[in-house]
Amino acid sequence: MKLNIGVLGPNTTSDAEYALGIEVGRCIAESGATLLCGGLGGMMRAAAEGAKLAGGQTVGILPSSDRSSANSFIDVAIPTGLGPFRNAILVSACDAVIAVHGAYGTLSEIAFALRLGIPVVGLNTWEVHRGGKADPGIRAARSAAEAVALAIELAHGEV
C-alpha cells in the first residue's frame, strides 16, 4: 500500500512559501506516496499542484460539506462539514506529516499528530517546547527533498 504523506500549512502564502510547497508536493509524488492535505488554498494548493505536476495523487480532507470547495489540484475531495476539527481526521489518515510554515491551524495539526504518534517533519514551521526544552517530536528539515525523505523514513520506522 502506498504511503499517505500529509502536508500541513497556512491558507495564505507568500510567493516563496508557495514555491516551497510546490517542491514538497513534487517530492512526495516522485517518492510514490499519496499527498493528503486540507484541500483548500495557500500551502495546501501549492503542495497539491506540485504533486499533480509530477503525476502524483492528491486527497483533500475538506472542512466544509461542499466538495467543490477543493482546489483544482485535488483528485479526491472528502467533505467533512467539521470546520477546523477536520484537522484530526486529516492527520489520522497520514503515515507522516510535513508542516511547512503555518498558522494556528497548522499548530493544531502538529499537536494532533504528536498526540497520535504520527511522525512530524517541520520545514520553517512551529517549534514546540515543554519545560523550556524543544519537543523532539518535530524533526526539522532544511529543504523539501530532505523533509520528504525524512517523512518517508519516519513512516517506515527507519529513523
Salt bridges, closest charged atoms under 4 A:
GLU17 OE2 - HIS101 ND1 3.40
GLU23 OE2 - ARG26 NH2 2.16
GLU30 OE1 - ARG26 NH1 2.38
GLU49 OE1 - ARG45 NH1 3.61
ASP75 OD2 - LYS52 NZ 2.89
GLU127 OE1 - HIS129 NE2 3.95
ASP135 OD2 - ARG130 NH2 2.80
GLU146 OE1 - ARG142 NH2 3.85
